[in-house]
Amino acid sequence: MHCHSTQDGPTIQNDRPIILVGNPNVGKSVIFGALTGRYVEVSNYPGTTVEVTRGTLTLDGHQATIIDTPGVNSLTPRSDDERVTRDILLTERPRLVIQVADAKNLRRALILATQLAELELPFLLDLNMADEATARGLHINQERLAQILGVEVVTTVAPRREGIDALLAALNSPRSSPYLIRYDATIEAAINQIVAELPPGPGRRGLALIWLAGDTGLAERWQPQIGAEGLSRLEAIRNELARHYAEPLGYVLNQQRLRCADCILDEVYATGRGRHTPWTERLGRWAVHPVAGWPILLAVLLITYLFVGRFGAGTLVNLVEGTVFGQWITPLVGRLVAVIPIPLVREFLVGQYGLVTIGLSYGFGIVLPIVVTFFLMFSLLEDSGYLPRLAVMVNRPMKAMGLNGKAVLPMVLGLGCDTMATLTTRIMETRKERIQVTLLLALGVPCSAQLGVILGMLAMLNGAAAALWAAILLATLLAVGYLAARLLPGDSSDFILELPPIRRPQLSNIVIKTLARLEWYLREVIPLFLLGTVILFTLDKTGALDLIERLAAPLVVGALGLPKETAGSFLIGFLRRDYGAAGLFQLARQGRLDTVQMLVSLVVITLFVPCIANLMMIVKEHGRRVAAGVAAFVFPFAFIVGSLLNLALRALGVHF
């Protein structure tokens, strides 16, 4: 095996799009924003740019389409992200590929660059984060690297827009790389056999290598041209080659690419003394240390709780919901609608279940202050690079649920809003894992609005009762996660996670990301809250609400040992999760619940069916069947756990 370079590749110019590719955590989305002026969510966590995003830029006086693809480590698909990126490159046949690389980690970028060369795609290499590489004493001979690869090489510092003008100038001369890896003789023979079977077209060598590495997804693409017999011959070639190696072919190919990458690095990389050893690098190591990492994690959780739980759910909610809505907006609207001669219309707007008194008050007065503070905190952790380290620290506990550390991200986000957290389950790599995390979110992760009410109720109990509530919740999540991992069809993904460097968060990034998420909240979630209010109003006026409460009373009183009034709290809890908890809280304050009843009701309302907004989001993300399955499991399960707890505490004569 050796590396090989031919003459300069052809210059290619057409009206096809420009495509951004790169490894995760290289600042690709920031480059996209700098080129187009359109914001794309910037994240240090791999997989944030799951959805492909399109934009436009002006090139030579004309509008050119630019596509931002998910971060990938290889063009041989092992995940949905890599499959999407591979398909876009093969389908669009771009005029130019901008490969964004982390200048500190050129080795992994060269693996992707060699695959782009094998596919005969015109590309240029953007060495981003050049300032961080310099700070660590890493120096890249940019001219020599460009000479070896035969393509343009530029350096950028995307957040400060350094090098963007040079990048724009380089877009005018797209060309494919003449640099090719020559694999060992056995692999080269197999490549030639496959190329001979493929229909004419560019990039056949690269496609042959992707096929040899195990990508069966190409079969559907090739079927119309070469037929079933041709595919059988390709499969036979791959199987025959695999018998020559002890390791999987994908691994063998990657090792030979790495050796060539190391040869390039020897020529272009120089290490010297950096200006300093950044304190952020030391903090990054401490954050995943098996001992020091846990105090850091606890400190982060405490700060998050104080900022979101105390300041957001307490101070800001009291201000917005209590003062702005309670004293100003709702009374004002009440006076304005008093002139409407139809009582039903007045009640629909400002009645007990009115759009203003419940829908808008809930969406803007209660939830909005909480999600604003949570979005700010989440963006801060995201921009700093801590979130992947959080996933590493909790990977082992998550394994007990049949998941990996990535699952902690939507579950932490669920403490702000389960509806929005359900959307972020997309970061999980398989459908099975996405459904599993969605189930756990619906079952046992209270949103911050509900959690605030629950914590207030727990404060009425002693420490033993609060500890028992937490223990039941944790045991339930572990048990359901464990069983779901074994009963749900499909495969689980490996926990492969790259840790970006810890960075000083930039205020502009945090503000922009928070505003982008708020736009999503206002567009997607608020309408769901209003719809839930309309349903609640309709149930009340038709008498169905009272009927449901009467039908549920035997279960609530008999099995759970609770007053019949709590049936209404559980029903309202489905439409407005925190209001269900608030109803129980009010009963407790009135002395109508003893300590055992308080604990039982807390367990049930925590494990209860997700709010209607969350249920609709599950329908949107996973379909009606999954949403119905989640509801059909969670609803009876919550009452079964509550009933067993009630029986056990009563039988043992436990009082808190």
N, C-alpha and C positions, 0 to 999 in steps of 0.2 A: 504494500500500500504506500502510495506517495501522493503528494499534492501537485497539482498541475495547473499551469496558467497558459491560455492561448493568446491570440492577438486580441486587440480591443474589440469589445462587443459592439454590436450594431447600435446606432442611435435610433431611438424609437420616438415618434411623436404622433399622437392621434388625439381624438376627443374623448377617450375613455377616462374613467375617474382616476384620481390619485388616492392611494390607500395607505393608511397608517398601520403599521404592525410593530410589534415589539414584545419583549418579555414583560411580565407583570412588574409593577412598581418602578417604571423607568420614566414616568412623567409624560407618557404619551398623550393623555387627555389634556394636559396643560399645553402641549405643543399644538394640539388640535384647536384649542381655544385661541391660542395666539395667532394661528393662521387664518381662522375664520371669524374670530370675534364672537363666536357663539360659545356659551358655557356648557361644558360637559362635566358631570360630577367627578371631582378629583379625589382620588382615594389611594391610600397606601396599602389597602387590603386587596390582594389579588382577586379579580373577578368582579370588581365594582362596575366596570364598564361592560356589563354582560350584554346589554342591548347595543346593537350596532347603531351608530349615529352618523348622519350625513350633514354636511355643510357645504358652503361654497367659498371660494377665494378667487380673487382677480389675478389672472396670469396672462401676461402679454395682451392686456386690454380685454380679455375675454373671461367670462365666468367659468370656473372649473369646479367640478364636483369633487369633494374630498370625503372619504369614508373612514371613520374611526372604528377599528375592530377590537375585540377583546384581547387582553394580554395573554400571550401564549409562550410556551417554552420550546415548542416544536411544531412543525407542520404535519407531523404524523399524529392524528387525533387520538388523544387519550381522555378527552373531556369534551363537553358541549362547546366550551370556548374555542378550543383548538379546531373542532369540527367546523364551526361557523367561519372562523378565519380562513381555514383551508378552502372551504367552498367559495367564499367571496373571491379569493385570489384566482381560483380556477375558472369561476364563472365570469367575472368582470374583465379578466385579462387587462389589468390597469395600464395606463400610460406610464405610471411611475409608482413605485412603492417607496414610502419613506420608512425606513427601519429606525426606530428610536431605541437607543441603547443606553444603558447605565455605564458611564465612563469608568466607574470603579470596578465593574464586573464585565470586562470586554470578552472574557472567555465564553460565557454563555451566549452572548450576543453573536459571536462568530458562528456558533452552531446554527442559528437561525439564518445568518447571512449565507452560509454555504448551501442551505436548502433553497433559498431564493435564487441563488446562482444556478443550481441544478434544474430549477423550474424555468430557467431562462427569462425571469421576470426582471424588467429594468428597475433598479433601485438605487437609492443613495443611503449612506449610513450617517445618522445623526448621533454624535456622542454627547448625550445630555448629562446633566449633573457634573459638568466639567469642574466646577468650583470645589465640589466635595472630593473629587479625585485628586485635585491639586493639594487640598488640605491634608490628604493622607499620604502625600509624597509620591503619588503615581503620575507619571508623565508619559503621554502617548505621542509617538512620532506620527502625526497626522498625515504628512506627505507620503511617508513610506507605506502606511496602511492603505492609502488611496491607490498607490502604485501597485501594491500586491493584489488588491481586490479588483482594480480596474474600474472603480466607481467613485463618485464624489463622496468625500468625507468632510463633515462639518462638525463644529462643537457648539453647544448651546448651554445656557442656564435658563431654562424655560420660565420659572417664576419671575425673573428679572428681565425677561425678553432679550437677553444677551445672545447674539448669534442668530436671531430670527431673520434679520435682513440677509445674512449669508445663506441661510437655509432657503429663503425665497428665491434668491438668485440661482441656486443650484437646481431648482425645479425646472429650469429652462433647457437642461441638457440631460434628459433621461437616457440611460444606457444599461444594458444587462452586464453582469459581471462575467469576465472570461475565466475566473478562478474556479477550477473544478478539482474535487478530491478524486484520486484514483484509489479505489479500494483494493483489497487483496484479489488475487486472480480468480478465485472461486466466485466471489461476489460479482466481479466484473463480467464473468461469463454469464451469470444469471441475469444481470442487467441487460446485456446484449440480447439474450433470448426473449426477454419480456418486451424490449423496445421493438423487436421484429414482429411481435404479435399485435402491437397497439396501432390504432389508426393514425394516419399522419397528423402532425401538429407539433407546436412548440412544447418544450418541457417534458418530453417523453422520458428522459433519463431521470428527472426528479420524480415523476409519477411512478416509474418502476421502483425506485428506492422506497417511496411511501408504501407501495404495495408489499414489497419485501418485508418492511417493518411491521406489517400486520394490519394495515388499514383495509378492511373488507368493504368499506363504504364506497370505494371506487368501482366496485362491480356493477352497481346500478348505472353509473355513468358510462361504463364501457359496453354494457349489455347490448344496446342497439347496434353497435358497430361490429363487435366480434362474436356475438352470440354466446350461447351456453357452452359450446365446445371450446371456443377461445378462452372463456373464463376457466374452464376445467384445466386447460393447458397451463394457464397462469398459476392456478392453484398448485398444480403438480410441480412447477418450477420452484415455487416458494417452499413447498414441503421437502423437496429434494435438497435444496440449499440448507434448510434448517437442520437436516441430519448431519451436516458437517460441523456443527458447533454445539458446545455444551450449554451455552447461554441462549436466550431468545434472540432472534435476528435483530430486533429493534435495539437491544442492548449492544450487540456486536457492532452495528452500524454507528451507533452513537459513540462508542469507544474509539473507533477509527476517525470519526469527525473530531473528537476531542484531541487526538494526537496531532492532527493538522492544525487545530486552533492553537495548540501550545507552540507549534513551530512558528506561527504568525506572531504570537505574543513575544517570543524570544527576539523577534526582529523589531517590534514596535513599542514594547513596554520597557520603561525604565523606572526603577524605584529609587527615591532619594529620601531625604529627611523632610517630613511634612512640617508645616509651619507650627503645628501643635497637635496634641492628641485631644480631640474634642471630648468635652465632658459628656456630650450626648452619646458618644460611642460607649463610654463606661456605663452610663445609665442604661443603655440598650442591653448590655450584657447582664447587668444586675436584674433587669426586669424579667429575664427568663431563667435566673439562677434558681435551682431547686429549693434553696433556703431563703435567700434575699428577695426572691421574686414574690413571695406571698405577702410580706409586709407592704410592698409597693402596691400589689393588687388590692389589698384591704384599704390602703390609703386612697386609691383611685375610687373604689366603691363608696367610701365614706364621703369623699368630696362630691361625687355624683349624687349621692342621697341628699346631702345638705343643699346642693344647688337646685336639684330638680324636685326632690321630695319636700324640702322645707321652704325654700324660696319660691319655686315655681308653683307647687301644689298648695302651698300655704299662703304666703304673702301676696303673690300675684293673683291667685284665684280669688282671694278675699277682696282684692282691689277691683278686679275686672267684673267678677260675677256678683259680688256683694254690693259694691258701690256703683260701678258704671251701669250694669244691667239692673240690679235690684233697686237702686235709688233714682236713676236717671232714665235709662232707655225704656224699661218696661212700664213705669208709670206714665211716661210721655206717650208711648204708643197706646196705652190704655185710654188716655184722654182723647187721642186722635180718633180711635175707632169707636168711641162712645156715641158718635153721631151716626154710625151705621145702624139702620133700622132692623136689621136681621140678627137676632141673638146668636144663631148658629155660627154666623160669620165672625162675630165678635169673639165667641168662645174658641173658634178655630185659630184665631190670631193670638189672643191673650188669655185664654181660659186655662184650666188646670193642665190640659195637654195641648197648649197652643204652640204655634210655630215660633213665636217670639219668646214666650215664657219657658218653653222647653227646648225647641230645636235650636234657635240662635243662641239662647242663653247657655245651653250645653256646649254647642260647637265652638263658640267664641269666648264665652265667659269662663268655662271650666277647663275644657280640653286644650284650647289654643295656648293659654299661658304655660301649661305643662309641656306641651310639645315644643314650644319655642325654646324653653330652657333645656329640654332634652336634646333638641337638634343642635343647639349651641355646644353642649357638652360632648355630644357624639362627634360633631365636626372637629372639635378640639382634639379628642383622642385619635380620631381618624387622621388628621393632618399631622399629628406628632409622630405617628408610626407605632403607637402603643397597642392598637387593637389586635394586630397579628400576634403580639406577645401575650396578650390576654388569652387568645385562642390556644397558644402553646401551653400556658400554665394550667388551663382547665381541660386539656385534651384527655388526660387520664380519667378524671371524673366523668367526662362525657362518654368515654368508652363503656362505662357501666350502663349507659342508656342506649348503647348500640350506635352511637354517633361519634364524630370526631370534634376536635376543638373549634372548627369553623361554626358549629351550631350555636356557640355561645353568643355570636354577634346578633342574630335575630332575636334570641331569647333575652339578651340585655335590652335590645331595642323594644321588646315587648313590654318592659316595665314602663316605657313611655306611652306606647299605643300599640295594642295587639293588631289592629287593623293595618297599620303601616308596617309593622314587623312581619306580617304575613307576606307582604310584597317582597321583603328583603330575603325571604327563604330562597330566592333565586340564586344566591351565592353558593348554595349546596350543589354539588356536581351531578347528583343523580335524582331522578324523580322520586325514588323511594325515600331518600333522605329529606327532600323538600316536603313530602307529605308527612313524614314522621315529625319533623320540627313543627309543621303547622298544627298537627294534633296536640303536641305538647304545649304549644302556645295557647291553643283554645282551652286546654284542660287546666293548666296549673300556673300560668304566668299572668298575674293580675296587672292590668294597666295602672299607670301612676295615679289616675283619678280614683280608681277603686282601691288601690293600695293605701292611699291616704286615709280613706274612710275606715279600712280594715285596721290600720295601725291605731287609729283613734279608738276603735272598739277594743283592740288588744290592750290598750292602756288601762282599760277598766278591769282587766284581769291581772293575775299575778304572773311572775316570770315562768312558772311551771306550765301554765296554760298556754302562754305564748310559745314556749319551746315545743309543746306538744303539737300545736298548730303547724309550726314550721317543720317538725319531724314528719307529720302525716303528709304534708305537701311534698316534701323531698322524697319520701318513700314512694309516694304515688307516682311522681315523675320518673323515678328510677325503674319502678316495676313496669309501668306502661311503656316507657321507652325500650326497655329490655324485650318485652313481648312483641312490640311493634316491629322491632328490628328483625325478629324471627318469623313473624307472620306476614308482613307486607312483602309482596313480590318485588323482585328486582335486586340489583347489586348495590353495595355500599362502596364508597370511594376510599382510596387511601388518603392518609393525612400527610399531604405534601404541601408545605407552606414555606415560602421564602420570607425572611424577615428583612424589611427595609430598614434603613438607618433611622434612629430617633432624630427628629428634626425639631427646630423651634417652629411652632405653629405660626402661620402668617395670618394676621387679622383679616386681610382682604379675602383669603381663601375661605376662612371660617364664615365670614358674613355672606359671601356669595353662595356657598353650599347651603347655609341655613335658609337663605331666601329662596333658593331653588326647591328645597324640600317643603317650605311653607307654601309655595305655589302649588306643589302636588297636593298638599293637605287641603287647601282651599278648593281645588278643582275636583279631587276624587272623594274626599271624606265628608266634607260638609254636606254635599247633596245626600249622602247616605244617612246622616243624622236627621235631616229634614224628612226623608222618606220614613224613617223609623217613627218620627213624631206623628206623621199622618196616619200610619198604621195604628199607633196607640190611641189616637183621637177617634179613629173609626171603631175600634174595639170598644171603647168606652161608650160612644153614642149608640151603638147597636145592642148594648147590653152583654156583648161577648166577654168583655173584661170581667164583669161580675160573675158570669157563668163559669169562666175558667177558674176564678178564685174559689168558687164553691166546689167545683169538681176536684180541685187539688187539695182541698182542706183535709180530707181523710188521710191522704198520704203524709201531709205535713204534720198533722196532729198525731196520727197513729204511729207512723214509723219513725219520724224525726223527733217526736215529743215536743213540738213547738206550738205556739199559739196560732190559731187559724189566720190571723192577720198577716203572718209572714208569707202566706201563699201569694199575696199581692206583691210583696217585695221581690220574690223570686221571678214572677212574671215580668215586672218592670225591669228587673235585672237583665232579662234577655234583650229588652229594647234599649235600656240605658244601664250599663253594668254597674257604675258607681252609685246610681240612684237606688238600685236594689240593696246595695250595702248600706246606703244612707237610711233606707227604711228600717233595716234591722238596727242600725245605730240609734235611731230615734226611739224604737221600742225598748232598747236597752237603757237609754237615758231615763225613760219613763218608769223603769223598774219592772217591766212586764216580761223580762227574760232573766232567768237565774243564770248562774255561771256556766252550768253544763249546757243550757240552751244557747248561750252566747257562743260557746266554743263550737257546738254542732252547727249552728247557723253560719258561722264564719267559714268552716270547712266546706259546707255545701255551696255557699255563694262564691267561694274562691274557685272551686272545681266546676262551677256551673257552666252551662252552654255559653259560648262567647256572645257578645252583643251582636245585634242584627247587622251593624256595619261590618264587623269582622266576618260574620257568616257570609255576607255578600262578597267580601273581598276573597274569601276562600272559593266561592263559586267562580269569581272572575279569574283566579289564578289556577285552579285545579279542576273546575267543572262541577256540575250539580251533583254527580254521584259521590265525589269525594266529600263535598260539603254535607250532603245528607248522611254519609257514613260517619263523619266527625260528630254531627249533632246527635245521631242515633246512639253513638257510644257515650259521649260526654254526659248527656242529660241523665240517663238512668244511673250511670256510674257515680255521679256526684251524690245522688240520693242514696245509693247503696252504701257508699262509704260513710255518709252522714248517719244512716240508720244503724250501721254496725257500731259506729262510735257511740251513738246514743245508748244502744243496748249494753255495750261494754261498760261505759261510765256509770250507768244506772245499776247494773248488776254488781259492780265493784263498790258502789256507794261513794264514788269519787266526787269531791267538791273542792273547788278552787277558791 
